[in-house]
Amino acid sequence: MNILVVDDELVQLESLNRGLRSKGCRVLKALSAREALDLLDNDADSIDMIITDYAMPLMNGLQLLDDVRKNHGDLEVIMMTAYGCKDLVIEALHHQCSGFIEKPFTLDQLMQEIERVQAKLLRNTNLRQLHLLVPKLVHQINNPLTCISGSAELAMLALNKREDLKEYLGNIIKSVKDISKIHKELIDAGRWDRAAVEKVDLHTLLEECLALFRDVLTLKGICVERRVSGPDLYLWGNRFGLEQMLKNLILNAIDSMDGRDRKHLEVSAARDDDSSSIWISIEDSGCGISEELMEKIFAPYFTAKKHGTGLGLAVVRDIVESHRGGIQVRNRAGGGTTVTVNLPSIDPAQGRVERDLNGRRWNNRDKTC
């Protein structure tokens, strides 16, 4: 943990420095509030917490706290005071001070306060993550619902065709199972330690995703072309997450072609041996994306669709980044959009060791963790 300690008394500053370092903390020192602000301006991202004295010349700890809140957001601040002052505590709380400790105090007492503030931070972070996560998971229900709708419409047209009707009803059942998976993800929302990581066959995954949308593609008259090269396209990752990524990209492509005369969807994938990665490309002949909107498309809740939620591409980006990959969106010269995703690949013959989504080490050869 990187802690910035601010105290105008050199003896006290060095004492805190030695004590915190003995507990495994990295300490940055400042003899004044102004010096602390200069350190924050230069390297705020490397600082996890500030411990500051209240009584300091020129700028006291409360003024430092006020500046931190204005310019450095939610950075945790613990205030040291030489006396119990109710008015000071109230004023500091108004400025969202994270914690207090009254001098004189022992190192153990200080560490207890640091741990209390850290625990509070973790609880609040989980709630913020949950607030962002739940709408994105709920949004995923749109994909199987679209498939159910398409299959049901085709089933109504094939009531006298037993085999066709059986296929459409099978697709509906598959989509209902997908919704059940999303329901489980909602129940476990925020519990990232449960994310299952496995070896994923990209060939199979792409075929399953396209098969799920087959009825919708038929209804909308969209021609699909597959260009998947190489027999062994494998990824280590969360299969459910990768499936949601592909479904979102395919559904976005489908939606973009509504009202277009030419409706063509191309799905490509191949291994890039130079970068030990696999690239996946989804191309459509849709309406494209205006240049002024291109930089906003991954922002949550931003959408140019009449009935869109603005969460599809935000979900895709989260999944890609969690798998240590990259994503690029560009307009095609002839009209439409190309989305390219790059993800780290694995070669089973090499037995290369990778890390899963939770940082654990997996051996590709024997599948042990």
C-alpha positions in Angstrom: 0.0 0.0 0.0 1.3 3.4 -0.9 0.7 6.0 1.8 1.4 9.7 1.6 2.2 11.0 5.1 1.9 14.8 5.7 3.2 16.4 8.9 5.2 19.6 9.5 7.0 18.0 12.4 10.1 16.2 11.0 10.5 13.9 14.1 6.8 12.8 13.8 7.1 12.4 10.1 10.1 10.1 10.3 8.5 8.1 13.1 5.4 7.4 11.0 7.7 6.6 8.0 9.6 3.9 10.0 6.5 2.5 11.6 4.5 2.2 8.4 7.4 0.7 6.5 7.8 -1.9 9.2 4.2 -3.0 8.3 5.0 -3.4 4.6 3.7 0.0 3.4 5.5 2.2 0.9 5.7 5.8 2.3 5.9 9.1 0.6 6.6 12.1 2.9 5.6 15.7 2.8 6.4 18.4 5.4 3.5 20.6 4.3 0.2 20.5 2.6 1.5 22.3 -0.4 4.3 19.8 -0.8 1.7 17.0 -0.6 -0.4 18.6 -3.3 2.7 18.8 -5.5 3.3 15.1 -5.1 -0.4 14.4 -5.9 -0.3 16.5 -9.0 2.8 14.6 -10.2 1.8 11.1 -9.3 -1.7 10.8 -7.8 -2.3 7.3 -9.4 0.5 5.7 -7.3 -1.0 6.9 -3.9 -3.6 4.8 -2.2 -4.1 6.8 1.0 -3.2 10.1 2.7 -2.5 10.4 6.5 -2.3 14.1 7.4 -1.9 16.2 10.4 -4.5 18.8 11.0 -2.5 21.7 12.6 0.0 22.9 10.0 1.1 26.4 9.0 -0.2 28.1 5.8 -2.5 25.3 4.8 -4.0 23.0 7.5 -5.2 19.4 7.1 -8.8 20.4 6.5 -7.8 22.7 3.6 -5.7 19.9 2.2 -8.7 17.5 2.4 -10.8 20.1 0.6 -8.3 20.3 -2.3 -8.0 16.5 -2.5 -11.7 16.1 -2.8 -11.9 18.8 -5.6 -9.0 17.5 -7.6 -8.4 13.8 -6.7 -11.9 12.4 -6.1 -12.3 9.5 -3.6 -8.7 9.2 -2.4 -8.8 8.0 1.2 -7.7 10.6 3.8 -7.1 9.9 7.5 -6.8 13.0 9.7 -4.5 13.2 12.7 -5.5 15.6 15.5 -3.7 16.6 18.7 -7.0 17.1 20.5 -10.6 16.0 20.3 -12.6 18.8 18.6 -16.2 18.1 17.7 -16.5 21.0 15.3 -13.4 19.9 13.4 -14.7 16.3 13.1 -18.0 17.5 11.8 -16.4 19.9 9.3 -14.0 17.1 8.1 -16.9 14.7 7.7 -18.7 17.3 5.5 -15.6 17.1 3.3 -15.8 13.3 3.3 -12.8 12.6 5.5 -12.3 8.8 5.6 -11.0 8.5 9.2 -9.6 10.1 12.3 -7.0 9.3 14.9 -6.1 11.4 17.9 -2.6 12.0 19.1 -0.8 10.4 20.8 -1.5 7.0 19.3 0.4 3.8 18.9 1.4 2.2 15.6 -1.1 -0.6 16.2 -3.9 1.9 16.7 -3.0 3.6 13.4 -2.9 0.3 11.6 -6.4 -0.5 13.0 -7.7 2.8 11.6 -6.0 2.1 8.2 -7.6 -1.3 8.1 -11.0 0.1 9.0 -10.8 2.6 6.2 -9.7 -0.1 3.7 -12.6 -2.4 4.7 -15.0 0.5 4.2 -13.4 1.2 0.8 -13.8 -2.4 -0.3 -17.5 -2.5 0.7 -18.2 0.7 -1.2 -16.2 -0.5 -4.2 -18.2 -3.7 -4.4 -21.5 -1.7 -4.3 -20.3 0.5 -7.1 -19.2 -2.5 -9.1 -22.6 -4.1 -8.5 -24.4 -0.9 -9.6 -22.5 -1.1 -12.9 -22.6 -4.8 -13.3 -26.3 -5.6 -12.8 -27.7 -3.5 -15.7 -25.1 -5.0 -18.0 -26.1 -8.6 -17.0 -29.8 -7.7 -17.4 -29.0 -6.3 -20.9 -27.7 -9.8 -21.9 -31.3 -11.1 -21.6 -32.0 -9.1 -24.8 -30.0 -11.6 -26.9 -31.9 -14.8 -26.1 -35.2 -12.9 -26.1 -34.4 -11.8 -29.7 -33.8 -15.4 -30.6 -36.9 -16.6 -28.9 -39.0 -14.0 -30.8 -37.5 -15.0 -34.2 -37.9 -18.7 -33.6 -41.5 -18.3 -32.4 -42.4 -16.3 -35.5 -40.9 -19.0 -37.8 -42.6 -21.7 -35.7 -46.0 -20.0 -36.3 -45.3 -20.3 -40.1 -44.4 -23.9 -39.8 -47.1 -25.4 -37.7 -47.7 -28.2 -40.3 -44.0 -28.9 -40.8 -43.0 -31.2 -37.9 -39.2 -31.2 -38.4 -39.0 -27.4 -38.9 -41.2 -26.8 -35.9 -39.1 -29.1 -33.8 -36.0 -27.1 -34.7 -37.6 -23.8 -33.9 -38.8 -25.0 -30.5 -35.4 -26.4 -29.8 -33.9 -23.0 -30.4 -36.4 -21.5 -28.0 -35.5 -24.0 -25.3 -31.8 -23.2 -25.8 -32.5 -19.5 -25.4 -34.4 -20.1 -22.2 -31.4 -22.0 -20.9 -29.3 -19.0 -21.7 -31.5 -16.8 -19.7 -31.2 -19.2 -16.8 -27.4 -18.8 -17.0 -27.7 -15.0 -16.9 -30.0 -15.4 -13.9 -27.3 -17.3 -12.1 -24.8 -14.6 -13.0 -27.1 -12.1 -11.5 -27.3 -14.1 -8.3 -23.5 -14.3 -8.1 -23.0 -10.7 -9.2 -19.8 -9.2 -7.9 -18.4 -12.6 -6.9 -15.6 -12.7 -9.4 -13.9 -15.6 -7.7 -16.6 -17.9 -9.2 -15.8 -17.0 -12.8 -15.1 -20.4 -14.5 -12.1 -20.4 -16.7 -11.6 -23.1 -19.3 -10.2 -24.0 -22.7 -12.6 -22.6 -25.3 -12.8 -23.9 -28.8 -13.5 -20.8 -30.9 -14.8 -22.8 -33.9 -17.5 -24.4 -31.8 -18.3 -21.2 -30.0 -18.8 -19.2 -33.2 -21.0 -21.9 -34.7 -23.2 -22.0 -31.6 -23.6 -18.2 -31.5 -24.5 -18.1 -35.2 -26.9 -21.1 -34.8 -28.7 -19.2 -32.0 -29.4 -16.3 -34.4 -30.2 -18.5 -37.4 -34.0 -17.9 -37.2 -33.6 -14.1 -36.8 -31.1 -14.0 -39.7 -33.6 -15.9 -41.9 -36.5 -13.6 -41.0 -34.4 -10.5 -41.8 -33.0 -12.0 -45.0 -29.4 -11.6 -44.0 -26.7 -13.6 -45.8 -24.0 -15.0 -43.6 -20.4 -15.8 -44.7 -18.0 -17.6 -42.4 -14.2 -17.2 -42.9 -12.6 -19.2 -40.0 -9.1 -20.4 -40.8 -7.0 -22.9 -39.0 -8.1 -26.1 -37.2 -7.0 -25.2 -33.7 -8.3 -21.9 -32.5 -8.3 -22.1 -28.7 -8.6 -19.5 -25.9 -8.4 -19.7 -22.2 -11.3 -17.7 -20.7 -14.7 -17.6 -19.3 -16.9 -19.3 -21.9 -20.1 -17.6 -20.8 -18.4 -14.2 -21.1 -16.9 -14.9 -24.5 -20.3 -16.1 -25.7 -22.0 -12.9 -24.5 -19.3 -10.9 -26.3 -19.9 -12.6 -29.6 -23.7 -12.5 -29.3 -23.6 -8.8 -28.6 -21.4 -8.1 -31.6 -23.6 -10.3 -33.9 -26.8 -8.7 -32.7 -25.4 -5.2 -33.2 -24.5 -6.1 -36.7 -28.0 -7.5 -37.4 -29.7 -4.4 -36.0 -27.5 -2.1 -38.1 -28.8 -3.7 -41.3 -32.5 -3.0 -40.7 -33.9 -1.2 -43.7 -30.8 -1.8 -45.9 -31.2 -3.2 -49.4 -28.0 -5.3 -49.1 -27.8 -7.4 -45.9 -24.5 -9.2 -45.5 -22.8 -10.5 -42.3 -19.3 -11.8 -42.4 -17.7 -13.6 -39.4 -14.0 -14.2 -39.6 -11.4 -15.6 -37.2 -7.7 -16.7 -37.5 -4.6 -17.1 -35.5 -1.8 -14.4 -35.6 1.3 -16.4 -34.8 3.5 -13.3 -34.7 1.5 -11.9 -31.7 0.3 -15.3 -30.3 -3.2 -14.0 -30.5 -6.5 -14.8 -32.2 -8.4 -12.1 -34.1 -12.1 -12.2 -34.6 -13.9 -9.9 -37.0 -17.6 -9.1 -37.4 -18.4 -7.2 -40.6 -21.8 -5.9 -41.6 -23.3 -4.0 -44.5 -25.3 -1.8 -42.2 -25.6 2.0 -41.5 -22.1 2.5 -40.1 -21.1 4.9 -37.3 -20.7 8.6 -37.7 -17.2 9.9 -36.9 -18.5 12.2 -34.1 -20.1 9.2 -32.3 -17.2 6.7 -32.8 -15.4 7.9 -29.7 -18.5 7.5 -27.5 -19.7 4.0 -28.5 -18.1 2.2 -25.6 -19.5 4.5 -23.0 -22.2 2.9 -20.8 -25.8 4.0 -21.6 -24.7 5.8 -24.8 -26.8 4.7 -27.8 -27.8 6.0 -31.2 -30.6 3.3 -31.5 -34.2 4.3 -31.0 -34.8 1.5 -28.5 -31.2 0.7 -27.4 -29.9 0.5 -23.9 -26.3 1.7 -24.7 -24.9 -1.3 -22.8 -24.0 -3.8 -25.5 -20.6 -2.5 -26.5 -19.8 -1.5 -22.9 -20.3 -5.2 -22.0 -18.2 -6.3 -24.9 -15.3 -4.0 -23.9 -15.4 -5.2 -20.3 -15.2 -8.9 -21.4 -12.4 -8.2 -23.9 -10.4 -6.3 -21.3 -10.9 -9.0 -18.7 -9.4 -11.5 -21.1 -6.4 -9.2 -21.7 -7.5 -8.5 -25.3 -8.1 -5.4 -27.5 -11.0 -4.2 -29.6 -11.2 -1.9 -32.6 -14.3 -0.5 -34.4 -14.1 1.1 -37.9 -16.3 2.0 -40.7 -16.0 0.0 -44.0 -15.3 1.9 -47.2 -18.4 0.4 -48.9 -20.7 1.0 -46.0 -21.2 -0.8 -42.8 -18.9 -1.5 -39.8 -16.0 -3.9 -39.0 -15.4 -4.8 -35.3 -12.1 -6.6 -34.7 -11.3 -8.3 -31.4 -7.8 -9.6 -30.5 -7.5 -12.2 -27.7 -4.5 -14.1 -26.4 -4.4 -17.6 -28.0 -3.1 -20.9 -26.7 -1.3 -23.7 -28.5 -2.0 -27.0 -26.7 1.2 -28.5 -28.0 3.4 -25.9 -26.3 1.9 -26.3 -22.8 2.4 -22.6 -22.2 1.4 -21.3 -18.8 -1.2 -18.5 -18.8 -3.1 -16.6 -16.0 -6.8 -16.9 -15.7 -9.2 -14.0 -15.0 -8.4 -14.1 -11.3 -4.6 -14.1 -11.7 -4.2 -17.8 -11.0 -1.7 -19.8 -13.1 -3.0 -22.5 -15.5 -1.0 -25.1 -17.3 -2.4 -25.6 -20.7 -1.1 -29.1 -21.1 -2.6 -30.8 -18.0 -5.4 -28.2 -17.3 -4.3 -27.8 -13.7 -4.4 -24.7 -11.6 
